[in-house]
Amino acid sequence: MAELSMAEALQLFLANSKMKQGVQALQIEDLWEKMMGKTIAKYTNKIEIIGKTLFITTTVAPLKNELLYQKDRIIQLVNEHLGAKTIEQVVLR
């Protein structure tokens, strides 16, 4: 049996776990300000992944409108940061 580092073991566990989407959502939340900027991050209430869909919640109507135009960019940035084609769709709430 091959020996794995702790990081490799955790990645293997998460890849086969139902917790994977929750962990990825936390990773996105941590990187959200870096990806989208301070203003957008400040007014984003919640980020959630269900299936291959990223749900972004905000109560600021102009921000919702701006994010609607940036859906493709958001998908690209999130997938780059996660290192896989995890997100295929963005839904704004």
ZADO-1210 file (C-alpha; in nm, 4 decimals, padded with zeros to 6 digits):
<atoms>
<atom x="00.0000" y="00.0000" z="00.0000" code="MET" pos="1"/>
<atom x="00.1374" y="00.3418" z="-00.0960" code="ALA" pos="2"/>
<atom x="00.1860" y="00.6042" z="00.1700" code="GLU" pos="3"/>
<atom x="00.0025" y="00.9335" z="00.1302" code="LEU" pos="4"/>
<atom x="00.0746" y="01.2712" z="00.2787" code="SER" pos="5"/>
<atom x="-00.1942" y="01.4247" z="00.4989" code="MET" pos="6"/>
<atom x="-00.2861" y="01.6697" z="00.2198" code="ALA" pos="7"/>
<atom x="-00.3178" y="01.3890" z="-00.0357" code="GLU" pos="8"/>
<atom x="-00.5294" y="01.1820" z="00.2029" code="ALA" pos="9"/>
<atom x="-00.7635" y="01.4769" z="00.2675" code="LEU" pos="10"/>
<atom x="-00.7964" y="01.5490" z="-00.1049" code="GLN" pos="11"/>
<atom x="-00.8775" y="01.1846" z="-00.1732" code="LEU" pos="12"/>
<atom x="-01.1327" y="01.1830" z="00.1088" code="PHE" pos="13"/>
<atom x="-01.2986" y="01.5049" z="-00.0118" code="LEU" pos="14"/>
<atom x="-01.3083" y="01.3888" z="-00.3732" code="ALA" pos="15"/>
<atom x="-01.5263" y="01.0967" z="-00.2639" code="ASN" pos="16"/>
<atom x="-01.7229" y="01.2805" z="00.0037" code="SER" pos="17"/>
<atom x="-02.0550" y="01.4646" z="00.0112" code="LYS" pos="18"/>
<atom x="-01.8724" y="01.7461" z="00.1926" code="MET" pos="19"/>
<atom x="-01.6814" y="01.8425" z="-00.1216" code="LYS" pos="20"/>
<atom x="-01.9264" y="02.1129" z="-00.2318" code="GLN" pos="21"/>
<atom x="-01.9351" y="02.2686" z="00.1140" code="GLY" pos="22"/>
<atom x="-01.5561" y="02.2829" z="00.1278" code="VAL" pos="23"/>
<atom x="-01.5419" y="02.4324" z="-00.2214" code="GLN" pos="24"/>
<atom x="-01.7983" y="02.6975" z="-00.1230" code="ALA" pos="25"/>
<atom x="-01.5781" y="02.7894" z="00.1734" code="LEU" pos="26"/>
<atom x="-01.2762" y="02.8129" z="-00.0561" code="GLN" pos="27"/>
<atom x="-01.4689" y="03.0445" z="-00.2874" code="ILE" pos="28"/>
<atom x="-01.5829" y="03.2611" z="00.0054" code="GLU" pos="29"/>
<atom x="-01.2213" y="03.2939" z="00.1188" code="ASP" pos="30"/>
<atom x="-01.1069" y="03.3976" z="-00.2302" code="LEU" pos="31"/>
<atom x="-01.4173" y="03.6001" z="-00.3261" code="TRP" pos="32"/>
<atom x="-01.2688" y="03.9401" z="-00.2369" code="GLU" pos="33"/>
<atom x="-00.9474" y="03.8576" z="-00.4201" code="LYS" pos="34"/>
<atom x="-01.1404" y="03.7431" z="-00.7302" code="MET" pos="35"/>
<atom x="-01.4135" y="04.0083" z="-00.7434" code="MET" pos="36"/>
<atom x="-01.2842" y="04.3041" z="-00.5400" code="GLY" pos="37"/>
<atom x="-01.3645" y="04.4550" z="-00.2002" code="LYS" pos="38"/>
<atom x="-01.6870" y="04.6305" z="-00.2986" code="THR" pos="39"/>
<atom x="-01.8528" y="04.3236" z="-00.4470" code="ILE" pos="40"/>
<atom x="-01.7331" y="04.1050" z="-00.1579" code="ALA" pos="41"/>
<atom x="-01.8667" y="04.3538" z="00.0975" code="LYS" pos="42"/>
<atom x="-02.2210" y="04.3372" z="-00.0421" code="TYR" pos="43"/>
<atom x="-02.2329" y="03.9637" z="-00.1161" code="THR" pos="44"/>
<atom x="-02.4320" y="03.7913" z="00.1583" code="ASN" pos="45"/>
<atom x="-02.3903" y="03.4218" z="00.0794" code="LYS" pos="46"/>
<atom x="-02.2116" y="03.1900" z="-00.1624" code="ILE" pos="47"/>
<atom x="-02.3308" y="02.8319" z="-00.2036" code="GLU" pos="48"/>
<atom x="-02.2640" y="02.5442" z="-00.4440" code="ILE" pos="49"/>
<atom x="-02.5377" y="02.2977" z="-00.5334" code="ILE" pos="50"/>
<atom x="-02.4400" y="02.0493" z="-00.7999" code="GLY" pos="51"/>
<atom x="-02.2490" y="02.2451" z="-01.0621" code="LYS" pos="52"/>
<atom x="-02.4302" y="02.5705" z="-00.9857" code="THR" pos="53"/>
<atom x="-02.2879" y="02.8598" z="-00.7849" code="LEU" pos="54"/>
<atom x="-02.5562" y="03.0555" z="-00.5988" code="PHE" pos="55"/>
<atom x="-02.4667" y="03.4126" z="-00.5049" code="ILE" pos="56"/>
<atom x="-02.6955" y="03.6017" z="-00.2672" code="THR" pos="57"/>
<atom x="-02.7031" y="03.9814" z="-00.2413" code="THR" pos="58"/>
<atom x="-02.9704" y="04.2339" z="-00.1466" code="THR" pos="59"/>
<atom x="-02.8138" y="04.5138" z="-00.3522" code="VAL" pos="60"/>
<atom x="-03.0011" y="04.5415" z="-00.6835" code="ALA" pos="61"/>
<atom x="-02.7271" y="04.7273" z="-00.8774" code="PRO" pos="62"/>
<atom x="-02.4748" y="04.4633" z="-00.7714" code="LEU" pos="63"/>
<atom x="-02.7086" y="04.1858" z="-00.8874" code="LYS" pos="64"/>
<atom x="-02.7320" y="04.3583" z="-01.2224" code="ASN" pos="65"/>
<atom x="-02.3528" y="04.3919" z="-01.2474" code="GLU" pos="66"/>
<atom x="-02.3006" y="04.0267" z="-01.1564" code="LEU" pos="67"/>
<atom x="-02.5529" y="03.9211" z="-01.4219" code="LEU" pos="68"/>
<atom x="-02.3200" y="04.0650" z="-01.6847" code="TYR" pos="69"/>
<atom x="-02.0179" y="03.8940" z="-01.5275" code="GLN" pos="70"/>
<atom x="-02.1533" y="03.5373" z="-01.5041" code="LYS" pos="71"/>
<atom x="-01.9075" y="03.3939" z="-01.7578" code="ASP" pos="72"/>
<atom x="-01.6156" y="03.5691" z="-01.5892" code="ARG" pos="73"/>
<atom x="-01.7250" y="03.4426" z="-01.2463" code="ILE" pos="74"/>
<atom x="-01.7463" y="03.0843" z="-01.3746" code="ILE" pos="75"/>
<atom x="-01.3998" y="03.1132" z="-01.5272" code="GLN" pos="76"/>
<atom x="-01.2408" y="03.2672" z="-01.2154" code="LEU" pos="77"/>
<atom x="-01.3984" y="03.0189" z="-00.9748" code="VAL" pos="78"/>
<atom x="-01.3006" y="02.7181" z="-01.1857" code="ASN" pos="79"/>
<atom x="-00.9435" y="02.8491" z="-01.2155" code="GLU" pos="80"/>
<atom x="-00.9147" y="02.8936" z="-00.8394" code="HIS" pos="81"/>
<atom x="-01.0626" y="02.5500" z="-00.7666" code="LEU" pos="82"/>
<atom x="-00.8412" y="02.3876" z="-01.0289" code="GLY" pos="83"/>
<atom x="-01.1266" y="02.2006" z="-01.1975" code="ALA" pos="84"/>
<atom x="-01.4385" y="02.2642" z="-01.4038" code="LYS" pos="85"/>
<atom x="-01.6619" y="02.2583" z="-01.0989" code="THR" pos="86"/>
<atom x="-01.9047" y="02.5394" z="-01.1789" code="ILE" pos="87"/>
<atom x="-02.1107" y="02.5498" z="-01.4987" code="GLU" pos="88"/>
<atom x="-02.3801" y="02.7988" z="-01.4005" code="GLN" pos="89"/>
<atom x="-02.4240" y="03.1043" z="-01.1758" code="VAL" pos="90"/>
<atom x="-02.7584" y="03.1962" z="-01.0165" code="VAL" pos="91"/>
<atom x="-02.8109" y="03.5298" z="-00.8431" code="LEU" pos="92"/>
<atom x="-03.0565" y="03.5576" z="-00.5582" code="ARG" pos="93"/>
</atoms>
